[in-house]
Amino acid sequence: MGVTRGRHNAKPTQPGERFEMLVVIRETGTYYMPPGGQGRAPLVLCRCDCGKERTVTRGRLQSGRAKSCGCRNFRGTHRMHGTPAHTSWRAMIARCTRKADPGYHNYGGRGIAICEKWKTFRGFYADMGDPPASHTLDRIDNNGNYEPSNCRWATPTQQMRNARINRLLTLDGERLSIAEWAERFGLCDQTIRSRLNYGWAIRDVITAPRRPTGRHAEPNSKRARALAKSQRAREALKEQEDAA
């Protein structure tokens, strides 16, 4: 860790005291002696918001000349431009705040907002960190905002299952997409959709095993339609006999 020169007559710092991106850990009790100069500068060990530790002189810290461990560039952000995390953050900002963005009508245009902390990359990165390989930013509730409680790093498959066009079903307090329920119970998506269209109860839609033949045939099969038609005919005949 490098050291920097500063004033020797500054007031002592306190653990936890913040100076820009630096938080004081402790004063080290040692001093920096300027080469060829006179006097001494007390040294302070600090932790930067990025997690790195740096030792600086007390005077440089309190004067505001030391703002970070060195990770902050002239634009005031960490040097992470072009990284997956920063790229995701910039895309989020664009689709929620810039009307010229192609995706604005699906985000900002729908009222999707960004929490105050995430309007800076530093705040976003503090909560989300770096994404795992092949993961991108995803909102758990597609009608919710961009905020820590509603966002995750997700795979393309998870994102597709969580799309607005994918219907969500709730069973026993668990809310999953049709594709996720189908995978869990060994069904296909179309089987579940067909059962829904035919008015099955949600529990039966999700948990009933697939039966391609017989009187419990799947509702989209020819056999099932024929059985239903026959059943309606029998019910109609019985009603006529009862009326007579």
CORRA-V887003 format. One record per residue. RES is the residue in three letters. PHI is phi in radians with two decimals (NA if undefined). PSI is psi in radians with two decimals (none if undefined). Layout:
BEGIN
{{RES,PHI,PSI} {RES,PHI,PSI}}
END
This chain:
BEGIN
{{MET,NA,2.37} {GLY,-1.52,2.90} {VAL,-2.17,2.76} {THR,-2.25,2.69} {ARG,-1.34,2.73} {GLY,-2.94,-3.08} {ARG,-1.36,2.57} {HIS,-1.67,-0.18} {ASN,-1.81,0.27} {ALA,-1.26,2.72} {LYS,-1.22,2.63} {PRO,-1.05,2.56} {THR,-1.61,2.88} {GLN,-2.07,2.48} {PRO,-0.94,2.35} {GLY,1.59,-0.19} {GLU,-1.23,2.37} {ARG,-1.84,2.42} {PHE,-2.31,1.77} {GLU,0.98,-2.04} {MET,-1.63,0.03} {LEU,-1.82,2.33} {VAL,-2.04,2.25} {VAL,-1.18,2.27} {ILE,-1.60,-0.93} {ARG,-3.00,2.79} {GLU,-1.45,2.35} {THR,-1.36,-0.31} {GLY,1.44,0.07} {THR,-1.99,2.99} {TYR,-2.33,2.64} {TYR,-1.74,2.16} {MET,-1.78,1.97} {PRO,-1.05,2.30} {PRO,-1.01,2.21} {GLY,1.27,0.06} {GLY,-1.92,-3.04} {GLN,-2.13,2.84} {GLY,1.46,-3.06} {ARG,-2.60,2.73} {ALA,-2.16,2.02} {PRO,-1.06,2.47} {LEU,-1.79,2.52} {VAL,-2.21,2.24} {LEU,-1.53,2.19} {CYS,-2.21,2.76} {ARG,-2.00,2.25} {CYS,-1.43,2.77} {ASP,-1.04,-0.40} {CYS,-1.42,-0.11} {GLY,1.84,-0.26} {LYS,-1.43,2.67} {GLU,-1.81,2.56} {ARG,-2.55,2.45} {THR,-1.76,2.22} {VAL,-2.32,2.86} {THR,-1.32,2.60} {ARG,-1.04,-0.75} {GLY,-1.13,-0.71} {ARG,-1.16,-0.62} {LEU,-1.17,-0.85} {GLN,-1.32,-0.38} {SER,-1.42,-0.21} {GLY,1.57,0.06} {ARG,-1.34,-0.46} {ALA,-1.77,2.00} {LYS,-1.98,-0.39} {SER,-2.75,-3.08} {CYS,-1.33,-0.11} {GLY,2.07,-0.04} {CYS,-1.41,-0.25} {ARG,-1.54,2.25} {ASN,-1.65,-3.00} {PHE,-1.17,-0.28} {ARG,-1.56,-0.06} {GLY,1.49,0.29} {THR,-2.20,2.93} {HIS,-1.20,2.72} {ARG,-1.43,1.22} {MET,-2.18,0.31} {HIS,-1.07,2.29} {GLY,1.62,-0.18} {THR,-1.33,2.77} {PRO,-0.99,-0.68} {ALA,-1.14,-0.78} {HIS,-1.22,-0.64} {THR,-1.10,-0.74} {SER,-1.13,-0.70} {TRP,-1.12,-0.78} {ARG,-1.10,-0.70} {ALA,-1.13,-0.70} {MET,-1.06,-0.82} {ILE,-1.05,-0.77} {ALA,-1.11,-0.85} {ARG,-1.29,-0.25} {CYS,-1.75,-0.35} {THR,-2.17,-0.28} {ARG,-1.94,1.95} {LYS,-1.09,-0.39} {ALA,-1.38,-0.21} {ASP,-1.19,2.39} {PRO,-1.01,-0.51} {GLY,-1.67,0.11} {TYR,-1.02,-0.69} {HIS,-1.13,-0.38} {ASN,-1.61,-0.12} {TYR,-2.22,-1.56} {GLY,-0.99,-0.65} {GLY,-1.16,-0.38} {ARG,-1.67,0.02} {GLY,1.62,0.15} {ILE,-1.25,2.17} {ALA,-2.02,2.96} {ILE,-2.01,2.32} {CYS,-1.10,2.71} {GLU,-1.00,-0.71} {LYS,-1.09,-0.63} {TRP,-1.45,0.03} {LYS,-1.29,-0.19} {THR,-1.98,2.52} {PHE,-1.10,-0.60} {ARG,-1.04,-0.76} {GLY,-1.17,-0.72} {PHE,-1.07,-0.82} {TYR,-1.18,-0.57} {ALA,-1.09,-0.58} {ASP,-1.55,-0.69} {MET,-1.74,-0.51} {GLY,1.13,-2.77} {ASP,-1.51,2.45} {PRO,-1.32,2.55} {PRO,-1.09,2.88} {ALA,-1.00,2.38} {SER,1.14,0.40} {HIS,-1.96,2.56} {THR,-2.31,2.98} {LEU,-1.26,2.32} {ASP,-2.43,2.41} {ARG,-1.60,2.28} {ILE,-1.15,-0.82} {ASP,-1.77,1.98} {ASN,-1.20,-0.18} {ASN,-1.75,0.00} {GLY,-1.63,3.05} {ASN,-1.55,3.02} {TYR,-1.46,1.86} {GLU,-2.76,2.82} {PRO,-0.95,-0.70} {SER,-1.30,-0.19} {ASN,-2.11,0.20} {CYS,-2.25,2.68} {ARG,-2.69,2.88} {TRP,-1.56,2.13} {ALA,-2.22,2.71} {THR,-1.37,2.86} {PRO,-0.99,-0.64} {THR,-1.13,-0.77} {GLN,-1.10,-0.69} {GLN,-1.11,-0.73} {MET,-1.11,-0.71} {ARG,-1.18,-0.45} {ASN,-1.66,0.12} {ALA,-1.13,2.71} {ARG,-1.05,-0.54} {ILE,-1.34,-0.19} {ASN,-1.60,2.05} {ARG,-1.22,2.46} {LEU,-1.83,2.41} {LEU,-2.12,2.49} {THR,-2.01,2.24} {LEU,-2.41,2.18} {ASP,0.95,0.68} {GLY,1.42,-0.03} {GLU,-1.79,2.26} {ARG,-1.99,1.97} {LEU,-2.34,2.87} {SER,-1.34,2.88} {ILE,-1.00,-0.74} {ALA,-1.09,-0.68} {GLU,-1.22,-0.70} {TRP,-1.13,-0.73} {ALA,-1.07,-0.74} {GLU,-1.12,-0.70} {ARG,-1.17,-0.67} {PHE,-1.84,0.23} {GLY,1.20,0.57} {LEU,-1.92,3.07} {CYS,-1.87,2.75} {ASP,-0.96,-0.75} {GLN,-1.15,-0.55} {THR,-1.08,-0.80} {ILE,-1.14,-0.75} {ARG,-1.10,-0.70} {SER,-1.14,-0.74} {ARG,-1.07,-0.70} {LEU,-1.09,-0.76} {ASN,-1.09,-0.52} {TYR,-1.60,0.13} {GLY,1.42,0.34} {TRP,-1.12,2.67} {ALA,-1.15,2.58} {ILE,-0.98,-0.74} {ARG,-1.09,-0.74} {ASP,-1.20,-0.66} {VAL,-0.97,-0.74} {ILE,-1.55,-0.71} {THR,-1.78,-0.33} {ALA,-1.15,2.29} {PRO,-1.18,2.72} {ARG,-1.30,2.22} {ARG,-2.23,1.71} {PRO,-1.28,-0.24} {THR,-2.34,2.98} {GLY,1.46,-3.03} {ARG,-1.24,-0.24} {HIS,-1.80,0.49} {ALA,-1.06,2.71} {GLU,-1.05,2.53} {PRO,-1.13,-0.28} {ASN,-1.67,0.09} {SER,-1.57,2.72} {LYS,-1.09,-0.69} {ARG,-1.05,-0.75} {ALA,-1.13,-0.74} {ARG,-1.14,-0.66} {ALA,-1.17,-0.74} {LEU,-1.10,-0.71} {ALA,-1.13,-0.71} {LYS,-1.13,-0.71} {SER,-1.15,-0.70} {GLN,-1.13,-0.71} {ARG,-1.12,-0.66} {ALA,-1.14,-0.74} {ARG,-1.12,-0.69} {GLU,-1.15,-0.69} {ALA,-1.14,-0.71} {LEU,-1.13,-0.72} {LYS,-1.12,-0.66} {GLU,-1.11,-0.69} {GLN,-1.14,-0.72} {GLU,-1.15,-0.69} {ASP,-1.14,-0.66} {ALA,-1.16,-0.60} {ALA,-1.26,none}}
END
